[in-house]
Amino acid sequence: GAGVSQTPSNKVTEKGKYVELRCDPISGHTALYWYRQSLGQGPEFLIYFQGTGAADDSGLPNDRFFAVRPEGSVSTLKIQRTERGDSAVYLCASSLASGGGQETQYFGPGTRLLVL
Amino acid sequence: GIQVEQSPPDLILQEGANSTLRCNFSDSVNNLQWFHQNPWGQLINLFYIPSGTKQNGRLSATTVATERYSLLYISSSQTTDSGVYFCAVEGVRDDKIIFGKGTRLHILP
């Protein structure tokens, strides 16, 4: 596809369960970002990948959150032992590179996570 | 970390009006982007503008990096311009992209 895709579009789970959120970036984009957006707020940075490696994971709120990008393309955000406070829209973005003026980010539609 | 402040927080205008949205940031930046989030939640990149001025149709943006602010101009507003406008910056001291809280724009027909 032409844009960033995210699956599922909506996820409802129960407190304590494990969830995985998937992001397919634009083909050829080496940089991939995960954000979390709560109602009425701007996106909050979680983690940034350059290729397969996490270049900056300082935004992950605690060790229940983990993300991988094993082949430098698709990424999965994993949340263990979900809590009600994890409910938010999880956004993924990709860019061609992370420097040299190629940082324009393209966002996916997001995954709306609701923890009951 | 770097702080990003956007003003005004809310703006209501009649169709056809012009508007200026402001983004102030607290440290030097490697890049700055303006986004529009439509009522369905989709974020669309408007400008990548770490410095200088760019124009795209009815929209233009100016970043004065030395004074740590950026302005987004919307001329001849249309109802489809409604939504939230975000400024996002990457500070020179780390790789994070930090978003402001946004300006919520509502254009009345």
HADDOCK unambig.tbl for C-alpha pairs under 7 A between the chains (distance, minus, plus):
assign (segid A and resid 41 and name CA) (segid B and resid 101 and name CA) 5.56 0.50 0.50
assign (segid A and resid 42 and name CA) (segid B and resid 99 and name CA) 5.80 0.50 0.50
assign (segid A and resid 42 and name CA) (segid B and resid 100 and name CA) 6.02 0.50 0.50
assign (segid A and resid 42 and name CA) (segid B and resid 101 and name CA) 4.76 0.50 0.50
assign (segid A and resid 42 and name CA) (segid B and resid 102 and name CA) 6.36 0.50 0.50
assign (segid A and resid 43 and name CA) (segid B and resid 99 and name CA) 6.16 0.50 0.50
assign (segid A and resid 44 and name CA) (segid B and resid 99 and name CA) 6.93 0.50 0.50
assign (segid A and resid 45 and name CA) (segid B and resid 96 and name CA) 6.72 0.50 0.50
assign (segid A and resid 45 and name CA) (segid B and resid 97 and name CA) 6.42 0.50 0.50
assign (segid A and resid 45 and name CA) (segid B and resid 98 and name CA) 6.66 0.50 0.50
assign (segid A and resid 56 and name CA) (segid B and resid 95 and name CA) 6.66 0.50 0.50
assign (segid A and resid 104 and name CA) (segid B and resid 48 and name CA) 5.89 0.50 0.50
assign (segid A and resid 105 and name CA) (segid B and resid 45 and name CA) 6.77 0.50 0.50
assign (segid A and resid 106 and name CA) (segid B and resid 45 and name CA) 6.66 0.50 0.50
assign (segid A and resid 107 and name CA) (segid B and resid 43 and name CA) 5.97 0.50 0.50
assign (segid A and resid 109 and name CA) (segid B and resid 42 and name CA) 5.45 0.50 0.50
